[in-house]
């Protein structure tokens, strides 16, 4: 599904936020992003008609199977480090703790539109990977921009 309308705002492509007016604005931008993520994960999916938006359990196992399968389907040469990583993840998968929420699936700074005059998220973009899943996945994905 998608909902679309034009919004006039700012999109930040660099996670160091060189266009921010200073450290206070940088902190406020990330605070707004975190507040938005918490609100997303707090959505009552049944109340808004999304209770069947995805499989409710074993999110990390499903993600590993999906992405490892896509890698293998498009593999043109063996990348030993990827094979080792997939094997390690398969043997170190955390137990499913039962947490399920609406997850974005691609939650990062450049998938947000911020207000022109304030560090406020006015839109979250790029929802094609959204599903029901574990909220830690979005948090981890957000942190990856600092790798």
MDTraj code that builds the backbone (N, CA, C; nanometers):
import mdtraj as md
import numpy as np

residues = "UNK UNK UNK UNK UNK UNK UNK UNK UNK UNK UNK UNK UNK UNK UNK UNK UNK UNK UNK UNK UNK UNK UNK UNK UNK UNK UNK UNK UNK UNK UNK UNK UNK UNK UNK UNK UNK UNK UNK UNK UNK UNK UNK UNK UNK UNK UNK UNK UNK UNK UNK UNK UNK UNK UNK UNK UNK UNK UNK UNK UNK UNK UNK UNK UNK UNK UNK UNK UNK UNK UNK UNK UNK UNK UNK UNK UNK UNK UNK UNK UNK UNK UNK UNK UNK UNK UNK UNK UNK UNK UNK UNK UNK UNK UNK UNK UNK UNK UNK UNK UNK UNK UNK UNK UNK UNK UNK UNK UNK UNK UNK UNK UNK UNK UNK UNK UNK UNK UNK UNK UNK UNK UNK UNK UNK UNK UNK UNK UNK UNK UNK UNK UNK UNK UNK UNK UNK UNK UNK UNK UNK UNK UNK UNK UNK UNK UNK".split()
xyz = np.array([
    [0.0835, -0.1174, 0.0000],
    [0.0000, 0.0000, 0.0000],
    [0.0879, 0.1234, 0.0000],
    [0.0324, 0.2351, -0.0411],
    [0.1052, 0.3600, -0.0289],
    [0.0076, 0.4758, -0.0214],
    [0.0515, 0.5789, 0.0463],
    [-0.0216, 0.7039, 0.0549],
    [0.0773, 0.8099, 0.0104],
    [0.0357, 0.8980, -0.0767],
    [0.1324, 0.9917, -0.1299],
    [0.0700, 1.1296, -0.1470],
    [0.1443, 1.2303, -0.1051],
    [0.1110, 1.3685, -0.1350],
    [0.2405, 1.4483, -0.1275],
    [0.2447, 1.5619, -0.1902],
    [0.3639, 1.6458, -0.1891],
    [0.3771, 1.7142, -0.0536],
    [0.4963, 1.7095, 0.0021],
    [0.5267, 1.7811, 0.1253],
    [0.6544, 1.8604, 0.1042],
    [0.6528, 1.9848, 0.1440],
    [0.7705, 2.0699, 0.1337],
    [0.8514, 2.0535, 0.2615],
    [0.9700, 2.0011, 0.2489],
    [1.0508, 1.9782, 0.3673],
    [1.1948, 1.9485, 0.3321],
    [1.2665, 1.8994, 0.4312],
    [1.4091, 1.8699, 0.4151],
    [1.4322, 1.7194, 0.4239],
    [1.5195, 1.6694, 0.3373],
    [1.5659, 1.5312, 0.3435],
    [1.7164, 1.5375, 0.3658],
    [1.7627, 1.4681, 0.4671],
    [1.9051, 1.4670, 0.5001],
    [1.9673, 1.3380, 0.4479],
    [2.0677, 1.3500, 0.3629],
    [2.1313, 1.2339, 0.3012],
    [2.2538, 1.1880, 0.3780],
    [2.3161, 1.2770, 0.4515],
    [2.4396, 1.2461, 0.5242],
    [2.4076, 1.2375, 0.6732],
    [2.4292, 1.1212, 0.7367],
    [2.3937, 1.1067, 0.8786],
    [2.4716, 1.1977, 0.9728],
    [2.5812, 1.2586, 0.9261],
    [2.6528, 1.3537, 1.0119],
    [2.5840, 1.4905, 1.0124],
    [2.4822, 1.5062, 0.9291],
    [2.3992, 1.6269, 0.9220],
    [2.4814, 1.7554, 0.9063],
    [2.5644, 1.7651, 0.8021],
    [2.6457, 1.8855, 0.7851],
    [2.5630, 2.0115, 0.7607],
    [2.4380, 1.9974, 0.7167],
    [2.3528, 2.1135, 0.6918],
    [2.2780, 2.1605, 0.8161],
    [2.2908, 2.0886, 0.9260],
    [2.2250, 2.1307, 1.0505],
    [2.2953, 2.2550, 1.1044],
    [2.2220, 2.3334, 1.1807],
    [2.2774, 2.4594, 1.2312],
    [2.3756, 2.4393, 1.3463],
    [2.3836, 2.3208, 1.3989],
    [2.4773, 2.2932, 1.5081],
    [2.4401, 2.1642, 1.5781],
    [2.5117, 2.1355, 1.6856],
    [2.4892, 2.0093, 1.7571],
    [2.3499, 1.9999, 1.8179],
    [2.2945, 2.1132, 1.8627],
    [2.1595, 2.1093, 1.9204],
    [2.0568, 2.0662, 1.8158],
    [2.0689, 2.1194, 1.6944],
    [1.9748, 2.0789, 1.5899],
    [1.9989, 1.9335, 1.5487],
    [2.1255, 1.8918, 1.5417],
    [2.1540, 1.7512, 1.5093],
    [2.0864, 1.6585, 1.6105],
    [2.1029, 1.6893, 1.7375],
    [2.0417, 1.6069, 1.8426],
    [1.8897, 1.6080, 1.8301],
    [1.8323, 1.7239, 1.8014],
    [1.6868, 1.7350, 1.7899],
    [1.6347, 1.6556, 1.6694],
    [1.7096, 1.6540, 1.5609],
    [1.6692, 1.5775, 1.4424],
    [1.6656, 1.4287, 1.4762],
    [1.7701, 1.3801, 1.5429],
    [1.7713, 1.2379, 1.5795],
    [1.6686, 1.2066, 1.6879],
    [1.6439, 1.3007, 1.7787],
    [1.5368, 1.2799, 1.8771],
    [1.4019, 1.2655, 1.8067],
    [1.3774, 1.3496, 1.7065],
    [1.2513, 1.3418, 1.6315],
    [1.2411, 1.2092, 1.5572],
    [1.3516, 1.1656, 1.5009],
    [1.3523, 1.0370, 1.4308],
    [1.3223, 0.9228, 1.5275],
    [1.3826, 0.9263, 1.6469],
    [1.3597, 0.8218, 1.7472],
    [1.2169, 0.8252, 1.8002],
    [1.1636, 0.9440, 1.8216],
    [1.0251, 0.9575, 1.8681],
    [0.9281, 0.9015, 1.7638],
    [0.9555, 0.9288, 1.6377],
    [0.8718, 0.8764, 1.5294],
    [0.8789, 0.7245, 1.5242],
    [0.9986, 0.6702, 1.5412],
    [1.0139, 0.5244, 1.5406],
    [0.9378, 0.4610, 1.6568],
    [0.9474, 0.5215, 1.7745],
    [0.8743, 0.4684, 1.8903],
    [0.7236, 0.4722, 1.8654],
    [0.6747, 0.5802, 1.8045],
    [0.5317, 0.5901, 1.7741],
    [0.4899, 0.4841, 1.6721],
    [0.5736, 0.4601, 1.5728],
    [0.5450, 0.3562, 1.4736],
    [0.5331, 0.2201, 1.5402],
    [0.6262, 0.1904, 1.6283],
    [0.6256, 0.0602, 1.6947],
    [0.5146, 0.0483, 1.7988],
    [0.4556, 0.1598, 1.8370],
    [0.3480, 0.1599, 1.9359],
    [0.2090, 0.1492, 1.8720],
    [0.2031, 0.1495, 1.7396],
    [0.0734, 0.1391, 1.6709],
    [0.0067, 0.0066, 1.7075],
    [-0.1203, 0.0144, 1.7446],
    [-0.1995, -0.1062, 1.7696],
    [-0.2431, -0.1595, 1.6330],
    [-0.1698, -0.2573, 1.5825],
    [-0.1923, -0.3040, 1.4451],
    [-0.3323, -0.3615, 1.4251],
    [-0.3877, -0.4232, 1.5261],
    [-0.5239, -0.4763, 1.5134],
    [-0.6256, -0.3635, 1.5033],
    [-0.6060, -0.2577, 1.5828],
    [-0.7002, -0.1461, 1.5841],
    [-0.7017, -0.0699, 1.4514],
    [-0.5896, -0.0692, 1.3797],
    [-0.5840, 0.0042, 1.2525],
    [-0.5982, -0.0876, 1.1312],
    [-0.6351, -0.2132, 1.1550],
    [-0.6610, -0.3054, 1.0452],
    [-0.5375, -0.3676, 0.9818],
    [-0.4268, -0.3709, 1.0551],
    [-0.3035, -0.4288, 1.0012],
    [-0.2609, -0.5552, 1.0750],
    [-0.3522, -0.6166, 1.1464],
    [-0.3191, -0.7366, 1.2221],
    [-0.2729, -0.8528, 1.1360],
    [-0.3090, -0.8494, 1.0076],
    [-0.2671, -0.9561, 0.9162],
    [-0.1685, -0.9045, 0.8109],
    [-0.0968, -0.7983, 0.8440],
    [-0.0056, -0.7333, 0.7499],
    [0.1224, -0.8132, 0.7260],
    [0.1459, -0.9138, 0.8060],
    [0.2636, -0.9992, 0.7906],
    [0.2557, -1.1117, 0.8905],
    [0.3476, -1.2032, 0.8792],
    [0.3521, -1.3126, 0.9763],
    [0.3991, -1.2560, 1.1097],
    [0.3317, -1.2897, 1.2185],
    [0.3618, -1.2240, 1.3456],
    [0.4852, -1.2739, 1.4202],
    [0.5421, -1.3872, 1.3887],
    [0.6542, -1.4379, 1.4680],
    [0.7757, -1.4725, 1.3854],
    [0.8834, -1.5041, 1.4550],
    [1.0096, -1.5485, 1.3938],
    [1.0611, -1.4509, 1.2883],
    [1.0508, -1.3223, 1.3173],
    [1.0876, -1.2200, 1.2197],
    [1.2330, -1.2320, 1.1751],
    [1.3245, -1.2482, 1.2696],
    [1.4659, -1.2517, 1.2318],
    [1.4984, -1.3756, 1.1490],
    [1.4388, -1.4877, 1.1833],
    [1.4589, -1.6091, 1.1026],
    [1.4058, -1.5887, 0.9609],
    [1.2894, -1.5269, 0.9505],
    [1.2313, -1.5020, 0.8182],
    [1.3185, -1.4072, 0.7364],
    [1.3710, -1.3047, 0.8020],
    [1.4557, -1.2098, 0.7303],
    [1.5845, -1.2750, 0.6817],
    [1.6457, -1.3554, 0.7677],
    [1.7683, -1.4237, 0.7262],
    [1.7401, -1.5166, 0.6081],
    [1.6318, -1.5919, 0.6150],
    [1.5974, -1.6823, 0.5047],
    [1.5722, -1.6035, 0.3759],
    [1.5022, -1.4913, 0.3877],
    [1.4706, -1.4101, 0.2694],
    [1.5966, -1.3554, 0.2041],
    [1.6790, -1.2876, 0.2836],
    [1.7949, -1.2196, 0.2253],
    [1.9049, -1.3172, 0.1853],
    [1.9232, -1.4244, 0.2608],
    [2.0210, -1.5266, 0.2205],
    [1.9742, -1.5941, 0.0919],
    [1.8442, -1.6184, 0.0811],
    [1.7894, -1.6777, -0.0404],
    [1.8069, -1.5874, -0.1614],
    [1.7840, -1.4577, -0.1423],
    [1.8035, -1.3646, -0.2537],
    [1.9504, -1.3576, -0.2938],
    [2.0382, -1.3585, -0.1936],
    [2.1815, -1.3579, -0.2233],
    [2.2184, -1.4816, -0.3053],
    [2.1742, -1.5970, -0.2604],
    [2.2087, -1.7217, -0.3304],
    [2.1489, -1.7262, -0.4715],
    [2.0295, -1.6720, -0.4869],
    [1.9648, -1.6735, -0.6184],
    [2.0366, -1.5837, -0.7191],
    [2.1061, -1.4817, -0.6705],
    [2.1741, -1.3897, -0.7621],
    [2.3261, -1.4034, -0.7574],
    [2.3742, -1.5009, -0.6843],
    [2.5180, -1.5202, -0.6663],
    [2.5852, -1.5530, -0.8000],
    [2.6901, -1.4792, -0.8316],
    [2.7670, -1.5061, -0.9534],
    [2.9034, -1.5657, -0.9215],
    [2.9444, -1.5518, -0.7973],
    [3.0683, -1.6138, -0.7507],
    [3.0560, -1.6346, -0.6003],
    [3.1333, -1.7253, -0.5480],
    [3.1288, -1.7525, -0.4046],
    [3.2000, -1.6408, -0.3295],
    [3.1331, -1.5876, -0.2302],
    [3.1944, -1.4903, -0.1401],
    [3.1988, -1.5583, -0.0037],
    [3.3148, -1.6074, 0.0302],
    [3.3315, -1.6901, 0.1494],
    [3.2850, -1.6171, 0.2749],
    [3.3134, -1.4883, 0.2858],
    [3.2727, -1.4133, 0.4049],
    [3.1210, -1.4087, 0.4195],
    [3.0492, -1.3972, 0.3099],
    [2.9023, -1.3981, 0.3160],
    [2.8532, -1.5351, 0.3599],
    [2.9100, -1.6397, 0.3037],
    [2.8703, -1.7754, 0.3430],
    [2.8952, -1.7983, 0.4918],
    [3.0086, -1.7505, 0.5413],
    [3.0388, -1.7645, 0.6851],
    [2.9414, -1.6834, 0.7696],
    [2.9101, -1.5625, 0.7233],
    [2.8164, -1.4779, 0.7969],
    [2.6792, -1.5435, 0.8063],
    [2.6281, -1.5939, 0.6954],
    [2.4971, -1.6596, 0.6959],
    [2.4993, -1.7802, 0.7892],
    [2.6047, -1.8603, 0.7824],
    [2.6152, -1.9778, 0.8705],
    [2.6210, -1.9351, 1.0166],
    [2.6953, -1.8294, 1.0463],
    [2.7052, -1.7811, 1.1846],
    [2.5684, -1.7323, 1.2325],
    [2.5001, -1.6542, 1.1498],
    [2.3681, -1.6043, 1.1885],
    [2.2695, -1.7184, 1.2113],
    [2.2759, -1.8203, 1.1280],
    [2.1855, -1.9347, 1.1448],
    [2.2090, -2.0058, 1.2779],
    [2.3320, -2.0131, 1.3230],
    [2.3622, -2.0843, 1.4483],
    [2.3559, -1.9942, 1.5710],
    [2.3470, -1.8630, 1.5520],
    [2.3429, -1.7696, 1.6649],
    [2.2144, -1.6870, 1.6676],
    [2.1124, -1.7350, 1.6007],
    [1.9847, -1.6645, 1.5953],
    [1.9256, -1.6555, 1.7360],
    [1.8915, -1.5342, 1.7822],
    [1.8291, -1.5251, 1.9144],
    [1.6906, -1.5893, 1.9136],
    [1.6511, -1.6380, 2.0288],
    [1.5168, -1.6956, 2.0418],
    [1.4132, -1.5857, 2.0185],
    [1.3031, -1.6215, 1.9580],
    [1.1945, -1.5267, 1.9343],
    [1.1322, -1.4901, 2.0684],
    [1.1353, -1.3607, 2.1038],
    [1.0811, -1.3178, 2.2329],
    [0.9342, -1.2773, 2.2249],
    [0.8732, -1.2934, 2.1085],
    [0.7307, -1.2669, 2.0946],
    [0.6940, -1.1229, 2.0641],
    [0.7898, -1.0317, 2.0621],
    [0.7573, -0.8921, 2.0306],
    [0.7194, -0.8810, 1.8834],
    [0.6083, -0.8153, 1.8601],
    [0.5613, -0.7933, 1.7236],
    [0.5077, -0.6515, 1.7156],
    [0.5513, -0.5799, 1.6146],
    [0.4990, -0.4458, 1.5910],
    [0.5032, -0.4185, 1.4415],
    [0.4457, -0.3070, 1.4037],
    [0.4600, -0.2610, 1.2671],
    [0.6047, -0.2168, 1.2511],
    [0.6749, -0.2732, 1.1545],
    [0.8127, -0.2315, 1.1281],
    [0.8210, -0.1725, 0.9880],
    [0.9062, -0.0744, 0.9742],
    [0.9251, -0.0057, 0.8473],
    [1.0092, -0.0886, 0.7516],
    [1.1181, -0.1446, 0.8016],
    [1.2032, -0.2306, 0.7206],
    [1.3179, -0.1603, 0.6504],
    [1.3151, -0.0267, 0.6472],
    [1.4207, 0.0518, 0.5819],
    [1.4312, 0.1863, 0.6533],
    [1.4304, 0.1809, 0.7867],
    [1.4205, 0.3015, 0.8686],
    [1.5565, 0.3683, 0.8810],
    [1.5724, 0.4766, 0.8076],
    [1.6979, 0.5515, 0.8100],
    [1.6680, 0.6975, 0.7806],
    [1.7655, 0.7804, 0.8064],
    [1.7498, 0.9250, 0.7988],
    [1.6971, 0.9727, 0.6636],
    [1.7492, 0.9196, 0.5541],
    [1.7093, 0.9697, 0.4230],
    [1.5742, 0.9163, 0.3761],
    [1.5056, 0.8422, 0.4607],
    [1.3674, 0.8028, 0.4329],
    [1.2690, 0.8837, 0.5174],
    [1.3130, 1.0016, 0.5607],
    [1.2290, 1.0934, 0.6375],
    [1.2239, 1.2277, 0.5651],
    [1.1131, 1.2948, 0.5773],
    [1.1057, 1.4355, 0.5394],
    [1.0848, 1.5120, 0.6689],
    [1.1691, 1.6113, 0.6904],
    [1.1616, 1.6953, 0.8094],
    [1.1040, 1.8309, 0.7709],
    [1.0372, 1.8944, 0.8661],
    [0.9825, 2.0279, 0.8449],
    [1.0947, 2.1234, 0.8047],
    [1.0598, 2.2238, 0.7255],
    [1.1593, 2.3216, 0.6813],
    [1.2136, 2.4053, 0.7962],
    [1.1301, 2.4297, 0.8961],
    [1.1662, 2.5256, 1.0004],
    [1.1818, 2.4645, 1.1392],
    [1.1832, 2.3319, 1.1463],
    [1.1934, 2.2678, 1.2782],
    [1.2451, 2.1255, 1.2607],
    [1.3070, 2.0715, 1.3644],
    [1.3513, 1.9319, 1.3588],
    [1.2348, 1.8375, 1.3888],
    [1.1386, 1.8361, 1.2987],
    [1.0163, 1.7577, 1.3161],
    [0.9961, 1.6700, 1.1932],
    [0.9729, 1.5406, 1.2139],
    [0.9445, 1.4492, 1.1032],
    [0.8026, 1.4767, 1.0548],
    [0.7897, 1.5064, 0.9251],
    [0.6561, 1.5290, 0.8689],
    [0.6138, 1.4155, 0.7759],
    [0.7075, 1.3270, 0.7415],
    [0.6728, 1.2108, 0.6588],
    [0.7801, 1.1038, 0.6721],
    [0.7358, 0.9796, 0.6637],
    [0.8260, 0.8646, 0.6558],
    [0.8019, 0.8022, 0.5187],
    [0.9089, 0.7846, 0.4440],
    [0.9015, 0.7374, 0.3056],
    [0.9458, 0.5919, 0.2930],
    [0.9218, 0.5345, 0.1762],
    [0.9827, 0.4074, 0.1357],
    [0.9328, 0.2902, 0.2200],
    [0.8047, 0.2609, 0.2096],
    [0.7391, 0.1617, 0.2945],
    [0.7316, 0.0218, 0.2346],
    [0.7969, -0.0049, 0.1218],
    [0.7736, -0.1341, 0.0569],
    [0.8268, -0.2536, 0.1344],
    [0.9133, -0.2345, 0.2324],
    [0.9613, -0.3458, 0.3151],
    [0.8867, -0.3562, 0.4485],
    [0.7859, -0.2731, 0.4671],
    [0.7126, -0.2746, 0.5939],
    [0.6350, -0.4048, 0.6101],
    [0.6198, -0.4455, 0.7353],
    [0.5520, -0.5707, 0.7686],
    [0.5316, -0.5737, 0.9194],
    [0.4800, -0.6824, 0.9697],
    [0.4813, -0.7068, 1.1132],
    [0.6129, -0.7758, 1.1447],
    [0.6803, -0.7289, 1.2474],
    [0.8094, -0.7873, 1.2813],
    [0.8577, -0.7394, 1.4157],
    [0.9841, -0.7598, 1.4401],
    [1.0438, -0.7227, 1.5681],
    [1.0929, -0.5781, 1.5617],
    [1.0557, -0.4954, 1.6593],
    [1.0952, -0.3544, 1.6546],
    [1.2462, -0.3317, 1.6585],
    [1.3223, -0.4249, 1.7144],
    [1.4678, -0.4068, 1.7188],
    [1.5286, -0.4019, 1.5787],
    [1.4616, -0.4606, 1.4812],
    [1.5150, -0.4596, 1.3445],
    [1.5236, -0.3169, 1.2917],
    [1.4189, -0.2369, 1.3114],
    [1.4232, -0.0973, 1.2675],
    [1.5295, -0.0192, 1.3438],
    [1.5390, -0.0429, 1.4728],
    [1.6398, 0.0269, 1.5524],
    [1.7802, -0.0076, 1.5037],
    [1.8056, -0.1346, 1.4790],
    [1.9372, -0.1767, 1.4302],
    [1.9656, -0.1164, 1.2929],
    [1.8647, -0.1144, 1.2069],
    [1.8845, -0.0590, 1.0734],
    [1.9162, 0.0896, 1.0812],
    [1.8490, 0.1588, 1.1717],
    [1.8764, 0.3010, 1.1911],
    [2.0212, 0.3217, 1.2359],
    [2.0706, 0.2355, 1.3215],
    [2.2080, 0.2488, 1.3722],
    [2.3129, 0.2155, 1.2663],
    [2.2767, 0.1392, 1.1644],
    [2.3741, 0.0994, 1.0615],
    [2.4337, 0.2183, 0.9875],
    [2.3626, 0.3298, 0.9815],
    [2.4167, 0.4453, 0.9096],
    [2.5441, 0.4982, 0.9744],
    [2.5728, 0.4542, 1.0949],
    [2.6942, 0.4982, 1.1656],
    [2.8076, 0.3986, 1.1524],
    [2.7938, 0.2985, 1.0669],
    [2.8987, 0.1970, 1.0518],
    [3.0291, 0.2548, 1.0037],
])
top = md.Topology()
chain = top.add_chain()
for i, resn in enumerate(residues, 1):
    res = top.add_residue(resn, chain, resSeq=i)
    for name in ("N", "CA", "C"):
        top.add_atom(name, md.element.get_by_symbol(name[0]), res)
traj = md.Trajectory(xyz[None], top)
